[in-house]
């Protein structure tokens, strides 16, 4: 496999464009195992995404765990992550309302699969535009399953430490730690607001979070 230029950078690793032996473009995520979370995320992501299959979830093609090369190989998403399209004024102009509706519907279908149709229900825990990738037709596909947690079909809640990204974390996760799939629904609601408004929830230029502005005006 040939690995080309870096596509984007994350705190625990980097993602590169690559080309497989048959000429297919792929995305290769290399994790920094000097960071403990990197090793944990690698093992969690292989276990989790290897067990789920849905059109609106990024497909894991393969992985490598030899010596210092810990790599995850995914299908290539040519339009990158959602945040680049909704928070960039120039790019946002190309997203008409039908495309935005399609993206929202795609995320909803992916979440429905994780929450209701897996062998074990799954909480993603890190729903945000940076983790929503877009293919050439702007179909939304969820990625970054390193924080995901499987729950048994007969469980309605699980106990866990706080996970996720500030601005998208459900209040009950912060205050109780005893959570359900509803924490993803809360995060999804924030993402919907951001898709519609084209602004980050954590943009405090108006003195408060986007969700608080909306609450006040509804």
PAZAPA-4460 file (N, C-alpha, C; in steps of 0.05 Angstrom, whole numbers, plus 32768, in hexadecimal, padded with zeros to 4 digits):
% residues 218
    n_x    n_y    n_z   ca_x   ca_y   ca_z    c_x    c_y    c_z   seq   type   mol
   8011   7FE8   8000   8000   8000   8000   8012   8019   8000     1      X     A
   800A   802C   7FF0   8019   8046   7FEF   800A   805B   7FFF     2      X     A
   8018   8067   8011   800C   807C   8022   8015   8097   8018     3      X     A
   8001   80A9   8013   8007   80C3   8007   8006   80D9   801D     4      X     A
   7FFE   80F1   8015   7FFE   8108   8028   7FEA   8105   803E     5      X     A
   7FF0   8113   8054   7FDF   8113   806C   7FC5   8121   8065     6      X     A
   7FAF   8115   806D   7F95   8120   8069   7F8C   8132   8080     7      X     A
   7F8E   8127   8098   7F89   8138   80AF   7F97   812C   80C7     8      X     A
   7F98   813C   80DC   7FA7   8134   80F4   7F95   8132   810C     9      X     A
   7F99   811F   811D   7F8A   811C   8136   7F9D   811B   814D    10      X     A
   7F93   811F   8165   7FA4   8121   817C   7FB4   8107   8181    11      X     A
   7FA9   80F1   817A   7FB7   80D8   817F   7FC1   80CA   8166    12      X     A
   7FC1   80D9   8150   7FCB   80CD   8137   7FC5   80DD   811F    13      X     A
   7FCB   80D2   8107   7FC8   80E0   80EE   7FB9   80CE   80DB    14      X     A
   7FAB   80DB   80C8   7F9D   80CC   80B3   7FA8   80D5   8098    15      X     A
   7FAF   80C1   8088   7FBC   80C5   806E   7FAB   80BA   8058    16      X     A
   7FAE   80C5   8040   7FA3   80B9   8028   7FB6   80A2   8020    17      X     A
   7FAB   808C   8016   7FBB   8076   800D   7FAF   806A   7FF4    18      X     A
   7FBF   8058   7FE7   7FB5   804A   7FD0   7FBB   802C   7FD4    19      X     A
   7FA6   801C   7FD2   7FAA   7FFF   7FD6   7FB6   7FF3   7FBD    20      X     A
   7FBD   7FD9   7FBE   7FCA   7FCB   7FA8   7FB9   7FCB   7F8F    21      X     A
   7F9F   7FCC   7F92   7F8E   7FCC   7F7A   7F87   7FE8   7F70    22      X     A
   7F94   7FFC   7F7C   7F91   8018   7F73   7F7A   8027   7F80    23      X     A
   7F6D   801A   7F94   7F57   8028   7FA2   7F62   803B   7FB7    24      X     A
   7F56   8053   7FB8   7F5E   8066   7FCC   7F53   805D   7FE7    25      X     A
   7F63   8060   7FFC   7F5B   805A   8017   7F64   8070   802A    26      X     A
   7F59   8070   8042   7F62   8082   8057   7F70   8070   806C    27      X     A
   7F89   8078   8073   7F99   8069   8086   7F9D   8079   809F    28      X     A
   7F93   806F   80B6   7F96   807D   80CF   7FAD   8070   80DE    29      X     A
   7FC2   807F   80E4   7FD8   8075   80F3   7FD7   8081   810F    30      X     A
   7FD7   806F   8123   7FD4   8078   813F   7FEE   807B   814D    31      X     A
   7FF0   808F   815D   8009   8094   816D   8007   8083   8187    32      X     A
   8015   806D   8187   8013   805B   819E   8023   8064   81B6    33      X     A
   8032   807B   81B3   803F   8087   81CB   802A   8093   81DD    34      X     A
   8012   8099   81D1   7FFB   80A2   81E1   7FEA   808A   81E8    35      X     A
   7FE6   8085   8202   7FD8   806D   820B   7FBD   806B   81FD    36      X     A
   7FAF   8082   81FA   7F95   8082   81EE   7F96   8078   81D1    37      X     A
   7FAD   807B   81C4   7FB0   8072   81A9   7FAE   8054   81A7    38      X     A
   7FBB   8046   81B9   7FBA   8028   81B9   7F9E   801F   81C0    39      X     A
   7F92   802C   81D4   7F77   8024   81DC   7F63   8029   81C6    40      X     A
   7F66   8040   81B8   7F53   8046   81A2   7F56   8033   818B    41      X     A
   7F6F   802B   8185   7F74   8018   816F   7F65   7FFE   8175    42      X     A
   7F69   7FF3   818C   7F5D   7FD9   8193   7F3E   7FDC   8193    43      X     A
   7F34   7FF2   819F   7F18   7FF6   81A0   7F0B   7FF9   8185    44      X     A
   7F19   8008   8173   7F0E   800E   8159   7F0D   7FF5   8148    45      X     A
   7F22   7FE5   8149   7F23   7FCC   8139   7F0C   7FB9   8143    46      X     A
   7F09   7FB6   815D   7EF5   7FA5   8168   7ED9   7FAF   8161    47      X     A
   7ED5   7FC9   8163   7EBA   7FD4   8160   7EB2   7FD6   8143    48      X     A
   7EC1   7FE4   8132   7EB8   7FE8   8117   7EBA   7FCF   8106    49      X     A
   7ECB   7FBC   810F   7ECC   7FA2   8101   7EB3   7F92   8104    50      X     A
   7EA2   7F99   8117   7E89   7F8A   811D   7E70   7F98   8112    51      X     A
   7E73   7FAF   8106   7E5C   7FBE   80FC   7E5E   7FC3   80DE    52      X     A
   7E48   7FC2   80D0   7E48   7FC6   80B3   7E2F   7FD5   80AB    53      X     A
   7E33   7FED   80A2   7E1C   7FFD   8099   7E26   8012   8085    54      X     A
   7E14   801A   8073   7E1C   802D   805E   7E25   8047   806A    55      X     A
   7E1A   804F   8080   7E20   8069   808C   7E36   8068   80A2    56      X     A
   7E45   8052   80A2   7E5C   804F   80B3   7E74   804B   80A2    57      X     A
   7E8A   8059   80A7   7EA2   8056   8097   7EAC   8039   809A    58      X     A
   7EB3   802D   8083   7EBA   8011   8082   7ED8   800D   8089    59      X     A
   7EDD   7FFB   809C   7EF9   7FF4   80A2   7F01   7FDE   808E    60      X     A
   7F16   7FE4   807E   7F1F   7FD1   806A   7F34   7FBD   8076    61      X     A
   7F45   7FC7   8088   7F59   7FB6   8094   7F69   7FC5   80A8    62      X     A
   7F7C   7FB7   80B5   7F8D   7FC4   80C9   7FA8   7FB6   80CA    63      X     A
   7FBB   7FC4   80D6   7FD6   7FB9   80DA   7FDE   7FBF   80F7    64      X     A
   7FE9   7FAB   8104   7FF2   7FAF   8120   800D   7FA3   8124    65      X     A
   801F   7FA7   8111   803A   7F9C   8112   804E   7FB1   811E    66      X     A
   805B   7FAA   8133   8070   7FBA   813F   8065   7FD6   8144    67      X     A
   8072   7FEA   8138   806A   8006   813D   8055   8010   812A    68      X     A
   804E   7FFF   8116   803A   8007   8102   801E   7FFD   8109    69      X     A
   800F   800E   8116   7FF4   8008   811D   7FE2   8019   810C    70      X     A
   7FD6   800D   80F8   7FC7   801B   80E3   7FAB   8010   80E0    71      X     A
   7F98   8022   80DB   7F7D   801B   80D5   7F78   8025   80B8    72      X     A
   7F6D   8014   80A7   7F69   801A   808B   7F4B   801C   8085    73      X     A
   7F42   8033   807D   7F25   8037   8078   7F20   803E   805B    74      X     A
   7F06   803B   8053   7EFE   8045   8039   7F04   8063   8038    75      X     A
   7F0B   806D   8020   7F12   8089   801D   7EF9   809A   8018    76      X     A
   7EF7   80AF   8026   7EE0   80C2   8024   7EEA   80DC   8018    77      X     A
   7EE5   80DF   7FFE   7EF2   80F5   7FEF   7EEA   8111   7FF8    78      X     A
   7ED2   8114   8004   7ECA   812F   800C   7ED1   8135   8029    79      X     A
   7EE0   8124   8036   7EEB   812A   8050   7ED6   812C   8066    80      X     A
   7EDB   813A   807B   7EC9   813B   8092   7EB5   8152   8090    81      X     A
   7E9F   814F   809D   7E88   8162   809B   7E90   817E   80A4    82      X     A
   7EA1   8180   80B9   7EA7   819A   80C3   7EB4   81AD   80AF    83      X     A
   7EC2   81A2   809C   7ECF   81B2   8087   7EBA   81BE   8074    84      X     A
   7EA3   81B2   8073   7E8E   81BC   8061   7E7A   81CF   806F    85      X     A
   7E75   81CB   8088   7E61   81DC   8095   7E6D   81F5   80A3    86      X     A
   7E86   81F3   80AA   7E92   8209   80B9   7EA4   821B   80A7    87      X     A
   7EA8   8213   808F   7EB7   8223   807B   7EA3   8231   8069    88      X     A
   7EA3   824B   806A   7E8E   825B   805D   7E8E   8255   803F    89      X     A
   7EA5   8252   8032   7EA6   824D   8016   7E9B   8232   800F    90      X     A
   7EA3   821E   801F   7E9A   8203   801A   7E7C   8200   8020    91      X     A
   7E73   820E   8035   7E57   820B   803E   7E44   8214   8028    92      X     A
   7E4C   8226   8017   7E3A   822F   8001   7E33   8219   7FEE    93      X     A
   7E43   8204   7FEC   7E3E   81EE   7FD9   7E2B   81DA   7FE6    94      X     A
   7E25   81DC   7FFF   7E13   81C9   800D   7DF7   81D5   800D    95      X     A
   7DE6   81CD   7FF9   7DCB   81D6   7FF9   7DBB   81C7   800E    96      X     A
   7DA2   81D0   8012   7D92   81C4   8028   7D8C   81A7   8024    97      X     A
   7D89   819E   800B   7D84   8182   8006   7D9C   8171   800D    98      X     A
   7DB4   817B   8007   7DCC   816D   800F   7DCF   816C   802D    99      X     A
   7DC9   8182   803B   7DCA   8182   8058   7DB6   816E   8064   100      X     A
   7D9E   816D   8058   7D8A   815A   8061   7D94   813D   805D   101      X     A
   7DA1   8138   8046   7DAB   811E   8041   7DC1   8116   8055   102      X     A
   7DD2   8129   805C   7DE7   8123   806F   7DDB   811C   808B   103      X     A
   7DC7   812C   8093   7DBA   8128   80AD   7DAD   810C   80AD   104      X     A
   7D9F   8106   8097   7D91   80EC   8096   7DA5   80D5   8097   105      X     A
   7DBC   80D8   808A   7DD0   80C3   808A   7DDB   80BE   80A6   106      X     A
   7DE1   80D4   80B4   7DEB   80D1   80D0   7DD6   80C3   80E1   107      X     A
   7DBC   80CA   80DD   7DA6   80BE   80ED   7DA5   80A0   80E7   108      X     A
   7DA8   8098   80CE   7DA7   807C   80C7   7DBE   806C   80D4   109      X     A
   7DD6   8079   80D4   7DED   806C   80E0   7DE9   8068   80FE   110      X     A
   7DDF   807D   810B   7DD9   807B   8128   7DC4   8067   812E   111      X     A
   7DAF   8066   811E   7D9A   8053   8122   7DA5   8036   8121   112      X     A
   7DB7   8031   810F   7DC3   8017   810C   7DD3   8010   8126   113      X     A
   7DE4   8023   812E   7DF4   801E   8146   7DE3   801A   815F   114      X     A
   7DCE   8029   8162   7DBE   8028   817A   7DA9   8012   817B   115      X     A
   7DA1   8008   8163   7D8A   7FF6   8163   7D8E   7FDC   8153   116      X     A
   7DA1   7FDB   8141   7DA3   7FC4   812F   7DBD   7FB5   8130   117      X     A
   7DD0   7FBD   8140   7DE8   7FAD   8144   7DE2   7F94   8155   118      X     A
   7DF3   7F80   8155   7DF0   7F69   8167   7DF1   7F72   8184   119      X     A
   7E03   7F85   8189   7E03   7F93   81A3   7DFF   7FB1   819C   120      X     A
   7DED   7FBE   81AB   7DEA   7FDB   81A6   7E04   7FE9   81AC   121      X     A
   7E07   8000   819F   7E21   800E   81A2   7E1C   802C   81A6   122      X     A
   7E2B   8038   81B8   7E2C   8055   81BC   7E45   805F   81B0   123      X     A
   7E43   8073   819E   7E5B   807D   8190   7E6C   808F   81A2   124      X     A
   7E5F   80A1   81B1   7E6B   80B3   81C5   7E7B   80CB   81B9   125      X     A
   7E7F   80CC   819F   7E8E   80E3   8195   7E82   80ED   817A   126      X     A
   7E68   80F2   817A   7E5B   80FC   8163   7E61   811A   8160   127      X     A
   7E6E   8121   814A   7E75   813D   8144   7E7B   813E   8126   128      X     A
   7E7A   8156   811A   7E7F   8158   80FD   7E9A   814D   80F4   129      X     A
   7EAE   814F   8105   7EC9   8145   80FE   7EC9   8127   80FA   130      X     A
   7EB6   8119   8106   7EB4   80FC   8104   7E9F   80F3   80F1   131      X     A
   7E93   8105   80E1   7E81   80FE   80CC   7E8F   8103   80B1   132      X     A
   7E93   80EE   80A2   7EA1   80F0   8089   7E8E   80EF   8071   133      X     A
   7E95   80FB   805B   7E83   80FD   8044   7E90   80F1   802B   134      X     A
   7E80   80E0   801D   7E8B   80D4   8004   7E86   80E7   7FED   135      X     A
   7E8B   80DE   7FD5   7E8A   80F0   7FBE   7E6D   80FA   7FB8   136      X     A
   7E59   80EC   7FC2   7E3D   80F5   7FBF   7E32   8102   7FD8   137      X     A
   7E44   8108   7FEB   7E3D   8115   8004   7E2B   8103   8016   138      X     A
   7E2E   80E9   8013   7E22   80D7   8027   7E33   80D8   8040   139      X     A
   7E26   80DA   8057   7E33   80DC   8071   7E3A   80C1   807C   140      X     A
   7E53   80BE   8086   7E5B   80A5   8092   7E6A   80AB   80AC   141      X     A
   7E61   809E   80C1   7E6D   80A3   80DB   7E88   8094   80DE   142      X     A
   7E9A   80A1   80EC   7EB5   8096   80F0   7EBD   8099   810E   143      X     A
   7ED6   8092   8114   7EE2   8096   812E   7ED3   8087   8144   144      X     A
   7ED6   806C   8144   7EC8   805C   8157   7ED9   8054   816F   145      X     A
   7EEF   8062   8173   7F01   805B   8189   7EF5   805F   81A5   146      X     A
   7EE1   8071   81A8   7ED4   8075   81C2   7EBB   8066   81C5   147      X     A
   7EB2   8058   81AF   7E98   804A   81B0   7E97   8035   81C5   148      X     A
   7E7F   8030   81CF   7E7B   801B   81E4   7E64   800A   81DC   149      X     A
   7E68   7FEF   81DD   7E53   7FDC   81D7   7E43   7FD8   81F1   150      X     A
   7E28   7FD6   81EE   7E17   7FCF   8204   7E05   7FB8   81FD   151      X     A
   7DFF   7FA8   8210   7DEE   7F90   820A   7DD2   7F98   8203   152      X     A
   7DC5   7F87   81F4   7DAA   7F8E   81EA   7D96   7F93   8200   153      X     A
   7D9A   7F86   8218   7D87   7F8A   822E   7D8F   7FA0   8240   154      X     A
   7DA5   7FAE   823A   7DAD   7FC5   824A   7DA1   7FDF   823F   155      X     A
   7D98   7FF0   8250   7D8E   800B   8247   7DA2   8021   824E   156      X     A
   7DB4   801B   8262   7DC7   802F   826B   7DE2   8021   8270   157      X     A
   7DF7   8030   826E   7E12   8027   8276   7E1F   803C   8287   158      X     A
   7E32   8035   8297   7E42   8048   82A7   7E5D   804B   829A   159      X     A
   7E66   8064   8297   7E7F   8069   828A   7E8A   8084   8293   160      X     A
   7EA4   8088   828E   7EB1   80A2   8293   7EA8   80B4   827C   161      X     A
   7EAC   80CE   8280   7EA5   80E2   826C   7EB5   80DD   8252   162      X     A
   7EA8   80DB   823C   7EB5   80D7   8222   7EA9   80EC   820E   163      X     A
   7EB9   80F2   81FA   7EAE   8103   81E5   7EBD   811E   81E3   164      X     A
   7EB1   8131   81D5   7EBD   814B   81D0   7EAC   8161   81DC   165      X     A
   7EB8   8173   81EB   7EA9   818A   81F6   7E98   8198   81E1   166      X     A
   7E80   819E   81E9   7E6D   81AA   81D6   7E5A   8197   81CA   167      X     A
   7E60   817D   81CC   7E4F   8168   81C1   7E47   8153   81D6   168      X     A
   7E52   8156   81EE   7E4D   8142   8203   7E32   8147   8211   169      X     A
   7E22   8132   8213   7E08   8134   821F   7E0B   813A   823D   170      X     A
   7DF9   814B   8248   7DFB   8153   8265   7DFB   813B   8278   171      X     A
   7DEB   8126   8272   7DEA   810F   8284   7E05   8100   8286   172      X     A
   7E14   8101   8270   7E2E   80F4   8270   7E42   8103   8283   173      X     A
   7E40   811D   8283   7E51   812D   8294   7E49   812A   82B1   174      X     A
   7E2F   812B   82B7   7E26   812C   82D3   7E21   8111   82E0   175      X     A
   7E1A   80FC   82CF   7E13   80E3   82DB   7E26   80CC   82D4   176      X     A
   7E2F   80CB   82BB   7E40   80B5   82B3   7E30   809C   82AE   177      X     A
   7E16   809C   82B2   7E05   8085   82AD   7DF4   808C   8295   178      X     A
   7DFB   8081   827E   7DF1   808C   8265   7DE4   8077   8253   179      X     A
   7DD7   8080   823E   7DCA   806F   822A   7DD1   8079   820E   180      X     A
   7DC5   806D   81FA   7DCA   8076   81DF   7DC1   8093   81DA   181      X     A
   7DB2   809E   81ED   7DA8   80B9   81EB   7DBF   80CE   81EB   182      X     A
   7DD6   80C6   81F5   7DEC   80D9   81F5   7DF5   80DF   81D8   183      X     A
   7DF3   80CB   81C6   7DF8   80CF   81AA   7DE3   80E0   819D   184      X     A
   7DCA   80DC   81A6   7DB4   80EC   819B   7DB8   8109   81A1   185      X     A
   7DC1   810F   81B9   7DC7   812B   81C1   7DDC   8137   81AF   186      X     A
   7DF2   8128   81AB   7E08   8131   819A   7DFE   8135   817E   187      X     A
   7DEE   8123   8174   7DE3   8125   8159   7DD2   813E   8156   188      X     A
   7DC3   8145   816B   7DB4   815E   816A   7DC5   8176   8168   189      X     A
   7DDC   8176   8175   7DEF   818C   8172   7DFA   818E   8156   190      X     A
   7E00   8176   814A   7E0A   8176   812F   7DF5   8180   811C   191      X     A
   7DDC   8179   8120   7DC7   8183   810E   7DC6   81A2   810F   192      X     A
   7DC7   81AD   8128   7DC8   81CA   812A   7DDF   81D7   811B   193      X     A
   7DF6   81CA   811D   7E0E   81D5   810F   7E0B   81D3   80F1   194      X     A
   7DFF   81BD   80E7   7DFA   81BA   80CA   7DE7   81D0   80C0   195      X     A
   7DD2   81D5   80CF   7DBE   81E9   80C7   7DCA   8205   80C9   196      X     A
   7DD8   820B   80DF   7DE1   8227   80E4   7DFC   822D   80D8   197      X     A
   7E0C   8218   80D3   7E27   821D   80C8   7E3A   8229   80DD   198      X     A
   7E34   8224   80F7   7E44   822F   810C   7E4A   8219   8121   199      X     A
   7E61   821B   812E   7E68   8208   8142   7E59   820D   815C   200      X     A
   7E51   81F8   8169   7E43   81FB   8182   7E54   8209   8197   201      X     A
   7E6F   8205   8195   7E81   8210   81A8   7E8C   822C   81A0   202      X     A
   7E81   8237   818A   7E89   8252   8182   7E7B   8266   8194   203      X     A
   7E8C   8273   81A5   7E81   8285   81BA   7E82   82A2   81B1   204      X     A
   7E83   82A7   8197   7E84   82C3   818D   7E6C   82D3   8195   205      X     A
   7E55   82C5   819A   7E3D   82D3   81A3   7E39   82D0   81C1   206      X     A
   7E4D   82C6   81CF   7E4C   82C5   81EC   7E40   82AD   81F8   207      X     A
   7E37   829A   81E7   7E2B   8281   81F2   7E2C   826B   81DC   208      X     A
   7E27   8253   81E5   7E27   823C   81D3   7E10   823F   81BF   209      X     A
   7E14   8233   81A7   7DFF   8233   8193   7DE5   8227   819D   210      X     A
   7DE7   8211   81AC   7DCE   8204   81B6   7DBF   8216   81C9   211      X     A
   7DCD   8227   81D9   7DC0   8239   81EB   7DB2   8250   81DC   212      X     A
   7DBE   8259   81C6   7DB2   826D   81B6   7D97   8263   81AA   213      X     A
   7D98   824A   81A0   7D80   823E   8194   7D6B   823A   81A9   214      X     A
   7D73   8230   81C1   7D5F   822C   81D6   7D51   8246   81DE   215      X     A
   7D60   825B   81DE   7D55   8275   81E6   7D42   8280   81D2   216      X     A
   7D46   8279   81B8   7D35   8284   81A3   7D1D   8272   819C   217      X     A
   7D1E   8259   81A5   7D08   8247   819F   7CF0   824C   81B2   218      X     A
***
